[in-house]
């Protein structure tokens, strides 16, 4: 059972799921940034910017892994 879970992380489906869940974090960061701007809270705004950078980096890593799997999806090129 555990071997299946480990292999799922390296599969196309697992990578697509990871990309989707990582991208879902954008909603939370956008809300945080909006609230920080509304309240003029610089520290929260910096936190939102760092979180956004982490999301972008995570998506880039997942995209690279997807390309390494040899995915010939039309959208990926």
C-alpha positions in Angstrom: 0.0 0.0 0.0 2.8 2.5 0.9 4.6 1.7 -2.3 1.6 2.7 -4.3 1.4 6.0 -2.5 5.1 6.7 -3.1 4.8 5.9 -6.8 1.7 8.1 -7.1 3.8 11.1 -6.2 6.0 10.5 -9.2 3.1 9.8 -11.6 1.5 12.3 -14.0 -1.7 12.2 -12.0 0.1 12.8 -8.8 2.0 15.8 -10.3 -1.2 17.2 -11.7 -2.8 16.9 -8.3 0.1 18.6 -6.6 0.0 21.4 -9.1 -3.7 21.9 -8.5 -3.4 21.9 -4.7 -0.4 24.2 -4.8 -2.2 26.6 -7.2 -5.2 26.5 -4.8 -2.9 28.2 -2.2 -3.0 31.3 -4.5 -6.5 32.0 -3.2 -5.4 32.1 0.4 -2.4 34.4 -0.4 -4.5 36.7 -2.4 -7.0 37.1 0.5 -4.0 37.7 2.8 -2.5 40.3 0.6 -5.9 42.1 0.1 -6.5 42.2 3.9 -2.9 43.4 4.5 -3.3 46.3 2.0 -6.7 47.2 3.5 -5.2 47.4 7.0 -1.9 48.9 5.8 -0.1 46.0 7.5 3.4 45.9 6.0 4.5 42.7 7.8 1.4 40.7 6.5 2.0 42.1 3.1 5.6 40.9 3.2 4.4 37.5 4.4 2.0 37.3 1.5 4.7 38.2 -1.0 7.0 35.5 0.4 4.2 33.0 0.3 3.4 33.9 -3.3 7.1 33.4 -4.1 7.0 30.0 -2.5 4.0 29.0 -4.5 5.6 30.2 -7.8 8.7 28.2 -6.9 6.7 25.1 -6.0 4.8 25.3 -9.3 8.0 25.7 -11.3 9.5 22.6 -9.6 6.4 20.6 -10.3 6.3 21.7 -13.9 9.9 20.7 -14.3 9.1 17.2 -12.8 6.2 16.9 -15.2 8.4 17.7 -18.2 10.9 15.1 -17.0 8.3 12.4 -17.1 8.1 13.0 -20.8 4.5 14.3 -20.8 3.5 15.0 -24.4 0.5 17.1 -23.4 -0.4 19.7 -26.0 -0.5 22.5 -23.4 3.0 21.8 -22.1 4.6 21.9 -25.5 
